[in-house]
Structures are given as structure tokens and as C-alpha cells.
Amino acid sequence: MSHESLLFLLMLGAFAAGSFALRLPVSLSMMLASVAAMLASGNGLGVRHLVEGTFGYVDTMLVIATAMVFMRAVQESGALDAITGIVIRRFGRRPAALLPMLMLVAMFPGMITGSSSASVLTAGAVVAPALMLLGLPRETAGAFIAIAGILGMVAPPVNIPAMIIGGGIDMPFVGFGAPLALLTFPLAIAFSWALGAGKARPVDPAAAGTGPGEELYRRYGPRLFLPVLLVVALMVLGKAAPSAFGLGLPVTFLIGAAAACLAGRRFNALAAAKAAIGDALPVLGILAGVGMFIQTMTLTGVRGFVVVGALSVPPALLFAAIALTMPLFGAVSSFGAASVLGVPFLLALLGRDQVIAASALSLVAALGDFMPPTALSAMFAAQVVGVERYSLVLRKLLVPSLVVVLWALAFIGFSTSIRGFL
Amino acid sequence: MIERHHASAAAVCAVALAAAAVAAASFSAHRAPDVLVPGAGVTEVRMLSDWFPGLDGTPGDTEVYVLRGAEPGGSMLVLGGTHPNEPAGYVAAALLVEDARVARGALYVVPRANASGFTHNDPQEGAPTGFSFPLPDGSTRTFTYGSRATNPVHQWPDPEVYIHASSGQSLSGNETRNLNRAYPGREDGTLTERVAYGITRLIVGEGIDVTVDLHEASPEYPVVDAMVAHERAMPLASNTVLGLELQGIGMSLEPSPKNLRGLSHRELGDATDTLAVLFESCNPSQGRLRGRTDEALVVEGKDPYYLRAAALGRLYVPFDEGGVPLAERVGRHLASIAELAFSMGMESEDEGLELSGVPGYDEISELGVGAFLSPAPEAGS
């Protein structure tokens, strides 16, 4: 066995020991695994490397923390209850039409920001109560908004994994719109029906218990929705006119949170912000731990061992390697999977339509957001629908994930024919 | 009495602060610029802000070494350190500053084109902060290994999507700090765009005939051991590649893609009269397939995982047990610059650039980089 393979086993063993034997949080277990590999590889404690690794997620942490504050503020203001009440009154009797609509709404923030977390924590939280009122169990509703998160992240116009993969071979992000739309929107509609099948039923608004929400709307009027609309408007303007409105997501969310303090029901803003950050802390800790873990893997050569191992499969098994290794590596980060594995896989797929292949690889990479221990999309979705253990949401995502992988591989396999069709 | 959870919180904070102090000391040390020793050929040391005052006092300002010959002739600008994690370009530029002499024409050298990028490493890349060469007198010279991009301490935050200003092309947000996606730059843009603008002003102000941007690429990248040329620079580049082939140095020639914007060979060629080319040598320490990342990998270029990848047919360059040493990569850049200067004279006698003292490919491969570096000046001298 190579030195790097032994180090990899040591990292996995230390992580498992930290999580299960010592019952440490995931974040600390990842730090423990990193420190163990640092020491075993002769790098000492590697403090500089451990700190440097966490820097890779500073921006992501800010987005998540501020998105959580925004959502808590919107919830406290009563806007979520009001939206649910109105949606159910207008469309509750037609679930077959409502489900795809809710899926597209839940995807929207991801489409314009490229972040699945932004989708799940904003529009996902808006549509989740309506999904549950339609009859979807909490776990299924969580799966619904989690899948909307990753499909939104991949759908055009913004797909950061595809940009990362393209950037690795100097391919501009041009001509991706149609392939990405074809990759994501049919899946989105199919999943919305599949997840609702047998569960969603027409809802009588009078019996749905949405009265308090509608009462809030009668009291405060449309201004209740201004914070959400403001955030959506700032996101869109940030893309359309970045020089004037390119505030970045954290500032956008904080503006939305401030607006929510004035838009509806009064609440203690400081207490809400503290509670939101308290909810976000475990995930922020995991991101810091993951940063250390990746830096250690790269420094010690474990990353090379994993990547070359994935590329060592015979050409006939290349598709299987893509299907397995990219989502698995996504456990540390879907953007990381796009960069570390997506670029070499795209190079191994030379001869196929590169834009379509890169689009499909970005979809497989995005599945990393379902992979524990980070599983950002699934974890936030569980939080939004009030499910204690996110593994219950993950179970509902198994079949959709398999379909996503097969769909993406079909795009790679038939990329030339699909190009002709486009 | 202090409650138990308060005591444990205080202990965690103390450990975190200690770790922050250790890391901060390392990050601060990384910001100290290397000392280059200008050779007898250097006639003037200027700053990029001389051509674009908007950079004065910013972390983007950087030295421009001018080597002017006694006779008038052509002019060449060499950019090293556009990507400070591609060390061959930086070291080749440093050797020009320390060793080259110009008899005819003028050579402008910017060893640290993205000076800010030298002050940090890319997170999660596990890169060393520097690498050293032994000198014949027993001393060593250390050079900084930096990041592909401007330090976020100097330019932050990144947008989710970077939109290249003059073309509107979209790239992932972190490319907003990539100097070689920022050309021709903007006077009132980000720090990276202002550095690009400064370089464009230098080219226009000095009427630079030929601009060379020195880079490295990973062995699995298709454009490696290659010269990329703007269409107007193609005849000059073709002659240069032919001359290199005659010396036994294999080099492919690639046209600058018209649809990939912000790069030096595209934008400087379009926005100015200069003939813009870019060189890529093979750097295993920046690739995704590499094993252990350390100073030895940077300098010796040996890697067991690239060896395996070569056997699998996944690379675009030959890769054996000998690896691709930094000395060989630096030699490749210097030989290409010398050949390019020679070809300038073939194109037009008035635009000739006569260089001497530039270490040759074979001698630098054999003797190592240290043999051609001057000892560092004593501290305080």
C-alpha cells in the first residue's frame, strides 16, 4: 500500500473515531482527522495549513449565516404564514399544477446565485409550508426543496461548478444555457410530480388551517412580502447591473432581514439573529473542518491518490467512476468536486461535446450537496421543514439522486446527438 | 465561581487564539517581498505606477526593470509572476534581471506582475510559501511561492460571477482576482483590473514591440510546453518555435482563441500595437493529480502520481522518473525569450533586440538555477 493510501485510511479512521467513539461534532472530527494526518506525514501540527484551509469557505460561511438571519426574520415577521395561506387559497385545489410551480419557485434563487444553500434557505423555506399542507410528509417536503436547491444551482443562467470545470480547460461560460436548461427543467418537473405522487391531494383552504396566515396578510397587506421581493430584486439586479447593484449575497440578505423587521409582525431582531446564527453554527463548523480536511489531503498527497485512482479505471468504467467519485468527493464540497475531479474527467472525455459534457459533470458534482457529512442542501432542507435528523431527508433523495446521475451520464454518452438536437 | 461550560469555552477560545497567532505570524512573513539583485545590464528600476499613478501606494504596484542597450532597436516586455504559483515564469524573469545584458534595443522585465498574489497561498492547495536554490558560494536564495490570484485581503469579496469588463464574458467569481483574465484592465476597476491597466499603459507608453507573458500549466492540461500567440504575432512566433525546434526544444504553437477574453495574448494584442505571446511550461506542483505538495515538488518536479497518470495516457507531456525540474522549465522560458529576441531581428532589422548573458537551456538544466543567481546582499547593506 502506498504512503498516501495509509494516510487516507488514517484520516477516515480518525474521523470515525471522533464521530462515533468520542461523539465529537462532525467539525471537530474532521479537524482531528486533519491533525492526525498532519502529524503522521511529518508536517507537525500544520497550524498554518489548518487555518489556511478554512479560508476557502469564508465567503460561503457569510452567505449561509446571513441567509439564516434573513429567513428567521422573514419567518418572525409572519410573511411565510401569509404566503402559505395565499398560495393554498389560490392553487390548493390543483396540486398537479401547483407542484411544478413550487419546484420552479424553489429553484429560482439557485438559478441566479449558483448556490443551493441560498435556494433552500430562501425560496425553499417559502414553499415548504405549502408542500406540507398539500399533504407531503416533512421528509418528502425536505427532499423536494433539497432537489430544487441542486437543480437551481445547475440550471441557467448561473452554474458555478460548470464555470469552474470550464475554467480548468480555458473554456468560456458561453453556450451553456440550452444544455443546462435541458438537463434541469425536465428533471425538475418530473421530480415535483414524482415526490408528490400519492401524497399531494387537493386542499380545501377553509379546512387547511391557514387562517392565521391570511389574517396576517389582511392586517399588513402586500408589504409583508416586500423583504422577500426586495432580496429577489437585488439578486436579479446584481446580475443585470453588477456595477450598480453587485452588493453580494451577504449584504443582500442583511438588507432583506432589516426590511423584515419593519414589514410585519414586530419581533426582537437581536434574539432572532442570535437564534439564526445558533442554528447555522454546526454547518459553519463543518465547513471549517472540511477546509482543513481538503488542505491536509492536498498537502499530504491523499488528493492525488484519490484523483489518479478515479482516473485509473479502464475507459469502459469511466462513467461508473464519474458516477461514484464526484458525488462522494462532493462530501467535502461540490465546488471542490467540480474542480478536483470535474476538470480531469472532462479532459478524459475529449472527443465528446465539451459544453454538454461539462454541463452534465456539473450536475453530478452538484449532487455532492447531498453527501454527508456536509450535505449542505439536505441539512438545510431538514432544518427548514423541521426534521431533526437530516438522514431522513437523505433517504428520500436516494432514488432522485440515482435518476440525476443516470440522466447526466446519458447526456455525456449522447452529447454529440444532443448537440445536433440543440 | 466560573461555570464548567464557561471554563471550557475560555479554553477553546485560548487554543483558537494561539492557533490564530501562529498562523498570523506565518501569513505576515509571507508578505515580505523577495530581494532581487539587479545585474549590470539593468539601466533603470521603475515602478508600474510610473505609467499608471493609480497604482501608487497600492499592493498592486510592482518593479519594472529596464535593460536598455547602447543602440536603438526593438523593445520587449517580459511579464513574470502573473500567476505566482507558476514559479518558472517568476524565476526566469528574475534571472533576466540579474544576468541579461542588452546591446541593442530595450528589455523591460516585470518579475512580479501580480505582486499581491505573492503575499498569500491559495486555500486548500497545501502549497509551500517558498522554495530555495543553493548557490556556488554555499549560500541560498529563497523565492516566494504564491497564489494564482490577487490576495483577497487586497481585493474582496469576489462576486458570484466575474464579468469581464470589455467583453461581458462570464467566468466563475474567483477569476475576478486573476490578472490573466483582467486585460486590458480598467482605470477605475478592481485592484487586479488596475494592475492590468497599468501594464497596458506601460506597453502603450513605451511603444513595446513584443510582450511575453510567462506561465506554467499542469501536465494534464492540453496547452503545455506551448506558445500561444495573437494572430498578428503568429509569423514571429512561428520563427521562434522553428528556432527552438532546431535547438531540440519541442514547443507547440497555439493561436490565441478569439472567444476567450481577458487573457494577455488576446487583449493586449487587440488593444495595443504590441505582438502578444504567452509561454506555458509544465509544472507538476500546480496540477490536480499531484501527490505530496512541498518545496521538493516545486524544485525537482518529481511526482509518483503524475508518473502513474503518464502511464495511463492522461498527460499531454512526457513524464518520467526524472520529473520536470524547475531548472529545466526556467531554461525553456529563457531559451524561448532569447529565440524570440533573435526572431525579432529577422523580422525587421530596426526592431532587433540583442541580448547576451541569458543562461542557455542546456547549461541551466545541467548547473541548476543557483549557478546563475547572485548572492543575496547582506541584511542592512
Contacts between the chains, C-beta under 8 A, distances in Angstrom:
chain1	res1	chain2	res2	distance
A	2	B	304	7.6
A	4	B	291	6.2
A	4	B	292	7.5
A	41	B	292	7.5
A	47	B	19	5.2
A	47	B	22	4.4
A	47	B	23	5.6
A	47	B	26	7.9
A	48	B	22	6.9
A	48	B	23	4.9
A	48	B	26	4.1
A	48	B	27	7.4
A	49	B	126	6.2
A	50	B	19	7.2
A	50	B	23	7.8
A	51	B	19	6.3
A	51	B	20	7.0
A	51	B	23	3.7
A	52	B	23	7.2
A	52	B	121	6.3
A	52	B	123	5.4
A	52	B	124	7.8
A	53	B	123	6.0
A	53	B	124	5.4
A	54	B	123	7.6
A	55	B	123	4.1
A	55	B	152	8.0
A	56	B	123	3.7
A	56	B	124	4.5
A	59	B	157	5.9
A	59	B	158	6.7
A	62	B	157	7.9
A	113	B	160	5.7
A	114	B	160	5.4
A	114	B	161	7.2
A	115	B	160	7.4
A	158	B	160	6.5
A	158	B	161	5.7
A	158	B	170	8.0
A	160	B	160	6.9
A	160	B	161	7.8
A	160	B	172	5.6
A	160	B	173	7.3
A	163	B	161	7.3
A	163	B	170	7.1
A	163	B	171	6.1
A	163	B	172	3.6
A	164	B	172	5.2
A	167	B	171	6.2
A	167	B	172	5.6
A	167	B	175	6.4
A	168	B	288	7.9
A	169	B	221	7.2
A	169	B	222	7.0
A	170	B	223	7.2
A	170	B	257	7.4
A	170	B	260	5.7
A	171	B	260	7.9
A	172	B	169	5.6
A	172	B	170	7.7
A	172	B	171	7.1
A	172	B	259	5.9
A	172	B	260	5.3
A	172	B	261	7.1
A	173	B	169	7.5
A	173	B	170	4.6
A	173	B	171	6.2
A	173	B	172	7.7
A	174	B	169	7.0
A	174	B	170	7.9
A	174	B	259	6.5
A	238	B	159	8.0
A	239	B	161	7.3
A	242	B	159	6.3
A	242	B	161	8.0
A	242	B	163	6.0
A	246	B	159	5.6
A	248	B	157	5.4
A	248	B	159	6.8
A	248	B	160	7.8
A	249	B	160	7.1
A	250	B	157	7.9
A	291	B	123	6.7
A	291	B	124	6.3
A	294	B	124	4.4
A	295	B	123	7.0
A	295	B	124	4.9
A	295	B	125	7.6
A	295	B	126	5.4
A	296	B	126	7.4
A	297	B	126	8.0
A	298	B	124	6.2
A	298	B	125	5.8
A	298	B	126	3.8
A	298	B	293	5.8
A	299	B	126	3.1
A	299	B	292	7.4
A	299	B	293	5.4
A	299	B	294	7.8
A	300	B	126	7.6
A	300	B	292	6.1
A	301	B	290	7.4
A	301	B	291	3.5
A	301	B	292	3.7
A	301	B	293	7.2
A	301	B	305	7.2
A	303	B	288	7.7
A	303	B	290	7.9
A	304	B	288	8.0
A	304	B	289	5.6
A	304	B	290	5.0
A	304	B	291	4.1
A	304	B	292	7.8
A	304	B	303	7.5
A	304	B	305	3.9
A	305	B	291	6.9
A	305	B	305	6.8
A	307	B	288	5.8
A	307	B	289	5.4
A	307	B	305	7.7
A	308	B	289	5.4
A	308	B	305	4.5
A	308	B	308	5.3
A	308	B	309	5.6
A	308	B	312	7.8
A	311	B	289	7.4
A	311	B	309	6.7
A	311	B	312	6.3
A	311	B	314	5.6
A	312	B	308	7.0
A	312	B	312	6.0
A	336	B	124	7.3
A	339	B	288	7.3
A	340	B	288	5.5
A	343	B	288	6.1
A	344	B	220	6.1
A	344	B	288	5.9
A	344	B	289	6.7
A	344	B	314	7.2
A	347	B	220	6.0
A	347	B	221	7.9
A	347	B	222	7.2
A	347	B	314	7.4
A	348	B	314	6.8
A	350	B	222	7.9
